[in-house]
């Protein structure tokens, strides 16, 4: 029983997995930022491609 108590007392001081968790959280934040940036840029590029398509269509029909 004393071995269990010693393990429980040492648990708050154990930081062996903290670095991996921190890196995982940082990676998740980077991915979320990339998704946000790409979704906001996606609307702008769609308008450009639509305009280009209309220009090509108008040029080929005249």
SULLIN-V211884 format. One record per residue. N is the residue number from 1. RES is the residue in one small letter. PSI is psi in radians with two decimals (NA if undefined). Layout:
<<N RES PSI> <N RES PSI>>
This chain:
<<1 x -0.57> <2 x -0.50> <3 x -0.65> <4 x -0.73> <5 x -0.71> <6 x -0.73> <7 x -0.74> <8 x -0.62> <9 x -0.59> <10 x -0.27> <11 x -0.81> <12 x -0.47> <13 x -0.23> <14 x 2.03> <15 x 0.51> <16 x -0.57> <17 x 0.00> <18 x -0.69> <19 x -0.75> <20 x -0.70> <21 x -0.71> <22 x -0.76> <23 x -0.65> <24 x -0.72> <25 x -0.70> <26 x -0.77> <27 x -0.70> <28 x -0.71> <29 x -0.67> <30 x -0.75> <31 x -0.73> <32 x -0.73> <33 x -0.70> <34 x -0.72> <35 x -0.75> <36 x -0.75> <37 x -0.76> <38 x -0.63> <39 x -0.62> <40 x -0.59> <41 x -0.48> <42 x -0.70> <43 x -0.67> <44 x -0.69> <45 x -0.50> <46 x -0.74> <47 x -0.69> <48 x -0.74> <49 x -0.64> <50 x -0.76> <51 x -0.75> <52 x -0.74> <53 x -0.74> <54 x -0.68> <55 x -0.77> <56 x -0.72> <57 x -0.77> <58 x -0.66> <59 x -0.63> <60 x -0.44> <61 x -0.29> <62 x NA>>
